[in-house]
Amino acid sequence: MNEFKSICNDFSENHYFSGTCLIKVHEDVLFSRAYGFAHKGFAIPNNLDTKFDIASITKLFTAISILILINQGKLSLDDKIVNVVDLEGSEIPSNVTIEHLLTHTSGISDDADEEAGEDYSALFIDKPNYSFRKTSDFLPQFIYKKPLFKAGTNVRYNNCAFILLGMAIEKITGQSYREFVRENVIQPFELANTEFCAMDEINENTAEGYSGIFDENHQLIKWTKNIYSYPPVGSPDGGLYSTVTDLDKLIRSINAGKILGSSLSDTLLQPHCKFTKPFNKWKIAPHARLRTGYAFEFVEIDKGVFCIRKDGLNAGVAGMLSYYPQIDGTIVILSNQDCNIWEMHRKLQTLLYQLFY
């Protein structure tokens, strides 16, 4: 539709958007288009099947993997993480459960507290990012830090909670996290363009990530590659590569009960945290609330679920996967350079709301 196109064109021309966008209701594609370059140096354009670093949207794949193990009877939501993974001598409390980790209510410290304004990429100034390849490599970054609050008494976004979930997957299955996700999520869901792409390997049809350097007036000075800003290959909390089409297929497959079955799919698509936060950035629904589930966030309007979403942000990359259950609609945005895709998403969501609600 021209209205969706106008919004995306504006962000491409005036707000540094480089990436792909897909908007669907049922099986009808309302808008899809690629913008910008996958490789600036050789001016290689992005395409709809270009693979992008999806950052923290990867957490959804971790949550699905955990639910698969629960479905197999190998794990339960009430299991204490210290009884699954050897964390002796650490500061991880003995009462932290799998569910606490999934819902960001564990209270454990993060490696970089992004809610407090800490810069994740600063972790790799003194320790090279290429030294983080195995899931266990991340443990020294956070397990000796004191908890921020008692498990279950508050909610605070936490990357390293998903590192521990990845460790649980590896301990129970005897496989690496990436092997398990590849064999039990990516392949069964038939996500043909989703994979763990290492920065130092040859990856076909894959977008580089670019961070912007700006002056005091927020004017762009230049773009730099993000290759030193985070680990070189995906982990349980981020870094998987995918496409807008694959992510749309994933959320629709979950909703249809594939792989997980209808019961666990319903569980994944429901909020599970008693704590809510105001979601007042969207002017259409100033009283909306935000609640966490298992990796997903839920935008609630009048206590009903309006939107099921997961976003991701790293230096030079950003992504948003959102699903609207009342209309079976999706908005998927992936970007390979710094851009306020959240404002872009709000504008697209507003238009979707005006058209279908």
C-alpha positions in Angstrom: 0.0 0.0 0.0 1.2 3.5 -0.8 0.8 4.7 2.9 3.2 2.0 4.1 5.6 2.7 1.3 5.6 6.4 2.1 6.6 5.7 5.7 9.4 3.4 4.7 10.7 5.6 2.0 10.8 8.5 4.4 12.9 6.5 6.9 15.2 5.4 4.1 15.7 8.9 2.7 15.8 10.9 5.9 16.4 8.6 8.9 19.2 6.2 7.8 17.0 3.1 7.3 18.9 0.4 5.4 17.2 -3.0 5.5 14.0 -4.8 4.8 10.4 -4.5 5.8 7.4 -6.9 5.4 3.8 -6.3 6.4 1.2 -9.0 6.1 -2.4 -9.7 7.2 -3.3 -13.3 6.9 -1.5 -14.4 3.7 -1.9 -11.0 2.0 1.4 -9.0 1.7 0.4 -5.4 2.2 4.0 -4.2 1.7 7.5 -5.6 1.3 10.6 -3.9 0.1 14.4 -3.8 0.6 16.4 -0.5 1.1 20.1 0.4 1.2 23.2 -1.7 0.9 24.2 -5.0 2.3 27.8 -4.0 1.6 28.5 -0.3 1.3 32.1 -0.8 0.0 30.9 -2.6 -3.2 27.4 -1.0 -3.3 25.7 -4.4 -3.1 22.0 -3.7 -2.4 19.9 -5.4 0.2 17.2 -7.8 -1.0 14.2 -9.3 0.7 16.1 -12.6 1.1 19.2 -10.9 2.5 20.1 -12.3 5.9 20.4 -9.8 8.7 21.8 -10.0 12.2 18.5 -10.1 14.3 20.3 -9.3 17.6 18.0 -10.1 20.6 15.2 -11.6 18.5 17.5 -14.6 18.8 16.1 -15.0 22.4 12.9 -16.2 20.8 14.8 -19.2 19.4 16.2 -19.9 22.8 12.7 -19.8 24.4 11.4 -22.2 21.8 14.2 -24.6 22.4 13.5 -24.5 26.2 9.8 -25.3 25.5 10.8 -28.2 23.3 12.8 -29.7 26.1 9.9 -29.1 28.5 7.6 -30.9 26.0 10.1 -33.8 26.0 9.9 -34.0 29.7 13.6 -33.2 30.1 13.1 -29.8 31.9 10.4 -27.9 33.7 9.7 -24.2 34.2 10.2 -24.7 38.0 13.6 -26.2 37.7 16.3 -24.2 39.5 19.1 -23.3 37.1 21.8 -24.1 39.7 20.4 -27.7 39.6 20.8 -27.9 35.9 24.1 -26.0 35.3 27.1 -26.1 37.6 27.3 -22.6 39.0 29.0 -23.4 42.2 30.9 -20.4 43.6 28.9 -18.0 41.6 26.5 -15.3 42.7 23.5 -16.9 40.9 20.9 -17.4 43.7 19.7 -21.0 44.3 16.0 -20.0 43.8 16.3 -18.7 40.3 14.1 -20.9 38.0 13.9 -21.5 34.3 10.8 -19.4 34.2 12.5 -16.5 36.0 15.1 -16.5 33.3 12.6 -16.6 30.5 10.6 -13.7 31.8 13.5 -11.4 32.9 12.4 -11.7 36.5 15.5 -13.5 37.8 17.2 -10.5 39.3 20.7 -11.6 38.3 23.2 -9.1 37.1 23.8 -8.6 33.4 27.2 -8.4 31.7 26.2 -4.9 30.5 23.2 -3.3 32.2 21.7 -1.6 29.2 18.7 -0.4 31.1 21.2 1.6 33.3 22.9 3.0 30.2 25.9 0.7 30.0 27.3 0.1 26.5 27.4 -3.5 25.5 30.2 -2.9 23.0 32.4 -1.5 25.8 32.8 -5.1 27.1 35.2 -5.8 24.3 37.6 -2.9 24.8 39.8 -4.9 27.2 38.9 -8.4 26.1 38.7 -9.2 22.3 35.3 -10.0 21.0 36.6 -13.0 19.1 37.3 -14.8 22.4 33.6 -15.3 22.9 32.6 -18.3 20.8 31.2 -20.9 23.2 28.3 -20.2 25.4 30.4 -20.8 28.5 32.8 -18.0 27.4 30.2 -15.5 28.6 29.9 -16.8 32.2 32.8 -14.9 33.8 31.2 -11.7 32.6 28.3 -11.9 35.0 28.1 -14.8 37.3 30.2 -13.2 40.0 28.2 -10.0 40.2 25.7 -9.5 43.0 22.0 -9.9 42.1 20.0 -6.7 41.6 16.8 -8.0 43.3 15.3 -11.2 44.7 14.0 -13.5 42.0 10.4 -13.0 41.1 10.0 -9.6 42.9 10.6 -7.4 39.9 11.3 -7.4 36.1 14.4 -6.1 34.4 15.6 -6.9 30.9 18.5 -9.3 31.1 20.7 -10.7 28.3 22.7 -13.1 30.4 19.5 -14.9 31.7 19.4 -16.3 28.2 23.1 -17.3 28.3 22.1 -19.5 31.3 19.2 -20.9 29.3 21.6 -21.8 26.5 23.9 -23.5 29.0 20.9 -25.5 30.3 20.1 -26.6 26.7 23.7 -27.7 26.2 23.9 -29.6 29.5 20.6 -31.5 29.0 21.2 -32.4 25.3 24.9 -32.8 25.1 24.8 -30.6 22.0 26.1 -27.1 21.4 23.4 -24.4 21.6 23.7 -23.7 17.9 23.5 -27.4 16.9 20.3 -27.8 18.9 18.6 -24.7 17.5 19.6 -25.7 14.0 18.3 -29.2 14.3 15.2 -28.6 16.4 14.0 -25.1 15.4 15.5 -23.8 12.2 15.2 -27.0 10.2 11.8 -28.2 11.4 10.3 -24.7 10.9 11.9 -24.8 7.4 13.6 -21.4 7.8 15.8 -21.6 4.7 17.6 -18.3 5.3 18.2 -18.5 9.0 21.6 -19.5 10.3 24.4 -18.7 12.7 26.8 -16.6 10.5 30.3 -15.9 11.9 31.8 -12.6 11.1 35.1 -14.2 10.1 33.6 -16.7 7.8 32.2 -16.5 4.2 28.5 -16.0 4.4 26.4 -15.7 1.2 23.8 -13.0 0.8 24.4 -11.6 4.3 24.3 -7.9 5.3 27.2 -6.2 7.1 26.3 -4.0 10.0 27.2 -0.3 10.2 27.4 2.1 13.1 27.1 5.8 12.6 29.4 8.4 14.0 27.6 11.7 14.5 28.6 15.2 15.4 27.2 17.3 18.3 24.3 18.4 16.0 23.5 14.7 15.3 24.7 15.0 11.7 26.3 11.9 10.3 30.1 12.1 9.9 30.7 8.6 8.6 29.7 4.9 8.9 32.0 2.3 10.5 31.7 -1.5 10.5 30.4 -3.1 13.7 32.8 -6.1 13.6 34.4 -5.3 17.0 31.2 -4.4 18.8 30.0 -7.9 19.9 30.9 -11.6 19.6 31.7 -12.9 16.1 28.9 -15.6 16.1 25.4 -15.9 17.5 24.8 -17.0 21.1 21.6 -17.7 23.1 21.0 -14.0 23.7 21.6 -12.6 20.2 23.4 -12.7 16.9 21.4 -15.2 14.8 20.9 -14.2 11.1 17.5 -14.3 9.4 15.2 -12.6 7.0 11.9 -10.8 7.3 10.2 -13.7 5.4 11.6 -16.3 7.7 10.6 -14.4 10.8 7.1 -14.0 9.5 7.0 -17.7 8.8 8.3 -18.4 12.3 5.6 -16.5 14.2 2.8 -17.8 12.0 4.1 -21.4 12.4 4.1 -20.9 16.2 0.6 -19.6 16.1 -0.5 -22.6 14.0 0.9 -25.0 16.7 3.6 -26.4 14.5 6.6 -28.1 16.3 5.5 -27.0 19.8 1.9 -28.2 19.6 -1.1 -26.1 20.4 -0.7 -26.1 24.2 2.9 -24.9 24.3 2.4 -22.6 21.4 -0.4 -20.9 23.3 1.9 -20.7 26.3 4.6 -19.0 24.2 2.0 -16.5 22.9 0.8 -15.4 26.3 2.3 -13.0 28.9 3.6 -14.6 32.1 4.9 -11.8 34.2 2.7 -10.1 36.9 4.7 -6.8 36.5 3.7 -4.4 33.8 5.2 -1.1 32.5 3.5 1.8 30.8 3.8 1.8 27.0 3.0 5.5 26.5 5.2 6.1 23.4 2.3 5.1 21.2 -0.1 8.0 21.2 -3.0 6.0 19.7 -3.2 4.0 23.0 -1.7 6.2 25.8 -2.8 3.8 28.5 -1.3 0.6 27.0 0.9 -1.6 29.1 3.9 -3.7 28.4 4.3 -7.2 29.9 6.9 -9.9 29.4 6.4 -13.5 28.5 8.8 -16.2 27.4 11.2 -13.9 25.4 8.2 -12.1 23.8 6.8 -8.8 25.0 3.1 -8.1 25.0 1.4 -4.8 24.4 -1.9 -4.9 26.3 -4.8 -2.5 25.7 -7.7 -2.7 28.1 -6.0 -5.8 29.6 -6.2 -7.6 26.3 -3.2 -8.5 24.1 -3.0 -6.2 21.1 0.6 -7.0 20.0 3.1 -9.8 20.5 6.6 -8.6 19.8 10.3 -9.1 20.1 12.9 -6.5 19.1 16.7 -6.5 18.9 19.4 -3.9 19.0 23.2 -4.0 18.7 25.7 -1.5 17.3 24.9 -1.3 13.6 21.8 -3.6 13.6 18.2 -3.4 14.7 15.1 -5.5 14.3 11.5 -5.8 15.2 9.1 -8.8 14.9 5.5 -8.0 15.8 2.4 -10.0 15.5 -1.3 -8.8 15.9 -3.4 -11.8 16.9 -6.8 -10.2 16.3 -6.1 -9.7 12.6 -3.4 -12.3 12.1 -1.1 -9.5 11.0 2.7 -9.0 11.1 5.2 -6.2 10.8 8.8 -7.3 10.5 11.7 -4.8 10.1 15.4 -5.6 9.9 18.1 -3.0 9.6 21.8 -3.2 9.1 22.7 0.3 10.2 21.9 2.5 13.1 18.3 3.7 12.7 15.3 4.4 15.0 13.2 1.6 13.7 11.0 1.8 16.8 9.6 5.1 15.6 9.3 3.7 12.1 7.5 0.7 13.6 5.1 2.9 15.6 4.1 4.8 12.4 3.5 1.5 10.5 1.6 0.1 13.4 -0.5 3.2 13.7 -1.5 2.8 10.0 -2.2 -0.9 10.5 -4.4 0.0 13.5 -6.3 2.6 11.5 -6.9 0.2 8.7 -8.0 -2.9 10.6 -9.2 -2.0 14.1 
